[in-house]
């Protein structure tokens, strides 16, 4: 009977609150992981603080990308 008691604040039982918290934490961790990967990819593409020569031109960028892809596929 005590397990069926609902919280006056949320209206959820303890088990329902744990399930909701578990789902929330899973989605939060997934969101943060995707955001971290996106930030790393953006940093690789165009660093926020370019060095002395400045940003690379687009053609140089694609040449480097082609080299990486060729290396990975061989």
N, C-alpha and C positions, 0 to 999 in steps of 0.2 A: 504494500500500500504506500510506503514511503517513497518508492521509486516513481510512482505515478503523480507525485505532487508537482504541480507546475509553479514556476517562479512567478511572483506577482509582477516583476519588471518585464520579463521577456515573453512570458506565457509558454515557455518551453520546459519540458522535463529535462533532467540532468543528461539523460542519454541523447535526446534530441539536440541539446546544446553542444554536447561533445561531437556529434556528427556534423553539425553546422560549423563548428570550429575547425574540425579536421578538413572539411571541404574548402573552407576559407583559406587555411594555411597552405593547402596544396595548390590552390589557384594563385595565391600570392607568390609562392616560391617559383611556380612556373612563369609567372609574369616577370619576376626579377631575373630569372635565368634568360628569358628571351631578350629582355632589355640589355643585359650584360653582353650577350652575343652580338646584338645590334650595335652597341657602342664599340665593341672590339672591331667589328667589320668596318664601321665608319672610321675608326682611328687608322686602320690599315689602309683604307682608301684615301683619306685626306686627314692627316694629323692636325690637331687643333693648333699646335704651335709649330709652324714649319721652320726648318733650319735656315741657314744663311742663303742658300740658293732659291728659297721660296718653294711654292707648290710645283709639282711636276705637271707637265702638260698632259693632256688626255691621251695622246698617242704613246707617250712614254709609259703611262699607266697601263694601257692595254698591251703593250709589248711585255711588260713585267707579268701581267696576268696570263698572257699566252705562254710565257716561259714556265710559270708555276703549273698551269694545266698540263702542258706537255711533259713536265717532270713527273707529275702525279700519275699520268696515264701510261708512262713507260715503265 
